[in-house]
Amino acid sequence: MNGEREVLHDGVSPADGPEEAAATPAPTAPSDEGAEEPTVTRTDLPQAPADESGPQRPSDENDPGSPAGGGGPQRPSDENDAPEVPQNAAAARAVVTRLLEAWSHGRSGEGPAEVVLADALLVTSELVTNAVRHGGGLTGFTAEITEEGLLLTVADASPEAPVVTERDPATAPIGGYGWPLVRRLTEWVSVRHHLGGKNVVALIALV
Amino acid sequence: MSADELRVVVETTDDGVVVIRVRGSLDGWTGPSGLVEALEKAAEDGGRLTVADLSRLEFADSTGLHALLNAQRRHTEAGVRLVLAGPLGTGVRRLFEVSGTLGAFSFADTVDAALTC
């Protein structure tokens, strides 16, 4: 099942995104480039009701751009029928869990492979956390099943490209693990800028 | 409590062992609050062994990894052993696997095993 995704254990190998390693974003992101419309479809959202939307928020952050506790924070110039923005990383993971469970049951009658689910949740958590901690706030989150796999789109309020510091985890220690994990667990990651911020789009293989 | 929260309970024994039981989710959004402090204190107190019981940790991301790596370094500096005790859930195990950090820690199958090894 999850054959070709065994890219584990080797150190930081930057080139593990098969074809389009468009991942590493340009250092400084032109925020005002003309074509700001993402090319990825953001339709068809598996918007599961965020029932257990616990009002927890990052306790130690006063990020000015953090999503306000209550309703949907400001979204960039996209659709109005966009799904509710998850209130925390756990809520985003719950959306992905429900989506993968529904997809897997519809397909095989069984739940998703544990490793597939674990990897998807890890990527989800890293991306939405990054949006909050470094991206001026999470402004949108969608997860959808495509023919290629699980497509995650995470919108934040900052036009800055993600900060990427890849290090060898074995030797040097601290920080900067999130993005390498995302790179390693995804087929590709791309960063699409628009006027109000950016979308980070990631594809996770499911089979 | 919800599984989304991080819960940290510290138990200290007479013979220099600190057991830190971690439950819930450890992610960068909520933050590693409580765990970092508990691990730091365990290293500072200079006992002989710290066991981080991760068996009931349901999820962890790079923030959790960061906290544990930092704790490992602090324990090494302080001359205190740090053992991560399982059994680990799939998600937590994957975090160590995918990040290539399995070798950076000492693992034990259970807390009991950690206490006797």
Interface residues (C-beta under 8 A of the other chain):
Chain A: L8 H9 D10 G11 V12 E52 G54 Q56 P58 S59 D60 E61 N88 A89 A90 A91 R93 E114 V115 L117 A118 D119 L121 L122 S125 E126 V128 T129 N130 V132 R133 P169 A170 P173 I174 G175 Y177 G178 P180 L181 R184 L185
Chain B: S2 A3 D4 E5 S25 D27 G28 W29 T30 G31 S33 F59 D61 S62 T63 L65 H66 L69 N70 R73 T90 G91 R93 R94 L95 E97 V98 S99 G100 T101 L102 G103 A104
